[in-house]
Amino acid sequence: GHDLGRARCLATLAQLHALRGDAEEALRLQAAALRAAPLEVDEWASAVLSLSSLQAKGGAAAAAEATLREAAQICETAKASPSSKAEAIASQARLCVALGRLHLSATIGASEAPAKADEHFKAATLLLQPSGASLALIDALSARVDAVERGGASAADADKGAVEDDVAGDADILREEKALGEMMALLAAAVGHAERLLYRAAPRSAPPSVSLPTARTLAQLRSRQARVELRLAELQERRALRLQETAPRFPRVQGRDEAAVLDFVRGNALQARRDAGLCHVERALVHSSSSLALAGHSRAALDAGLSLGRALIAMARGRGHGDGVWKPKAPKESDGEEAKGEAGRDAGSAEAEVEAEAAAAGEAPGEGEVAAVEDGAEEAREGEAGLLRLVEGALKEGDAATAREAALALADAAGAERPLECGRWLSVATSCAARLHWLAVWRRACDPRSRFAVLLSQLSHSLEQRWAQPAQTPVWKSAQLALDDAERGCVPWRSLEVETGSLRELLAGLPAGARVVQLTTTTHGRAYGMATIAQAGDDDPPVLVSRADLSLAALSAAIDAINEARRLHRIAALNKSKSDLLPAAVAEEMQPAAPPEPPEP
């Protein structure tokens, strides 16, 4: 009994040293805890997982993999005992999931890592399926979704069907659609297990403020389903555009038009599937609404709100509102044509202007009438308002990644029709990405046992827990106050704070006339460009924005070209600084020496 208590105390001390950044001492204490006394199977598996995690963080990935494999083999041997068979199976499944996640996080051999990880996740799923629904089985299925998303074992099989069906050069779209279909199947299985588990665990009458761990897990799965459905809708739209571009033009015939001929030529299977049931956007709206209801006031509501806002904007565009925000506007008449006056206008153009004015007057609502609301405008307003609240809430919760996704969704909704707003949200998204990047760089550079590194570790540890609201815990609040303190706080932490004001306020720190060119990319190959010039007064700066869907190869080539241009620009700026300093240094050397001062009497 004393040895068991000593082993548990050593394991707790190891966790404390890991939070303080002392990885070596934590590793030593965790190994001593395993040697101190024989633990229960689940406790022993948790200790092994902590040991392998510490080894991986210390850079010994091979040692962590060997530890997990040896522990999984011990669990395989322990399954022979009837008294510990159930615990051994559950522990072996946890170790298999940890092995798969270790492969997913590997940087060496990254192309083969998803396939190896998927093998371990499949093994964990097969071990847990006979015992029925459980959080461990849901975690294993979610891990398989991660492996497929990273390009798992099914990515290679997609090329076979893509070569045969590739009519419009959309092999990449077909490959991604197949991967997304496999992800949806895995997510549907995980959602089914989570719903059965929640039905058994949840009380029949619970207040909305109560959030169970299973409900939060189900909310995250529903939110992920919504994201996959939205991505499928984007791919469907891209394929429709490609078919529209490559299909020949047909003349209009009495009683039939071009659309009818194209439907007959293509078979229009997409339209048939859409008419058979809900479309991808409608299913995404159902999943995101369910996720938001299940999340309650927990942190899972951030992901649900992001999916709901994007689904509402997509539905509005499907109804025709904001569908052309990124389309180029028609060119205006030149000044020379406007200066011709009435003499250059023919009678037909004058009659057309009169008819247009009469039609506009007839369409204008009267005194007692109400102007008709554009179809989809209400959904677009609700979606943008929800995303705006989400940006502020995510930054308050310390979730810069979710804030970046919401800012990109707002920028995409604004488009070229509202360039100031679009440029503002593109700048906010870049600020969020910069915060994530430079905070990680600063944490790697500083001593892990320093005060600020320990405070940041406490924040990240709080986010990793299964608490409903990490930002409301005393650990989070005390760490946040210590980092934000004006006198003894962290300067890099405060300097990387994300501002969400207007574009003019964001450019206030730049000198007048400074040119800003910004390229923002997403994981799916979509790129946004923004160019502006800082103004001296209170006037809004001129902004140009654009959007393009690029292949990964083209996007990588563009990023390489931008980095090369930045390198040449830095070299030119350094040479200019040297040339500016050289004349001053030469003039100082050529200056005659001052005469010696006379000696004092």
Secondary structure as UniProt FT lines:
FT   HELIX           2..19
FT   TURN            20..21
FT   HELIX           23..36
FT   HELIX           41..57
FT   TURN            58..59
FT   HELIX           61..78
FT   TURN            79..80
FT   HELIX           82..84
FT   HELIX           85..104
FT   TURN            108..112
FT   HELIX           113..128
FT   HELIX           129..131
FT   HELIX           135..149
FT   HELIX           154..165
FT   HELIX           171..201
FT   TURN            208..209
FT   HELIX           213..246
FT   TURN            254..255
FT   HELIX           258..266
FT   HELIX           269..276
FT   HELIX           280..295
FT   TURN            296..297
FT   HELIX           300..318
FT   TURN            319..326
FT   HELIX           335..338
FT   TURN            339..340
FT   HELIX           342..344
FT   HELIX           347..363
FT   TURN            375..376
FT   HELIX           377..396
FT   TURN            397..398
FT   HELIX           400..414
FT   HELIX           415..417
FT   HELIX           419..445
FT   TURN            448..449
FT   HELIX           451..464
FT   HELIX           470..472
FT   HELIX           474..484
FT   TURN            486..488
FT   HELIX           491..495
FT   HELIX           503..506
FT   TURN            507..509
FT   TURN            512..513
FT   STRAND          515..521
FT   TURN            523..524
FT   STRAND          526..533
FT   STRAND          543..549
FT   HELIX           552..590
//
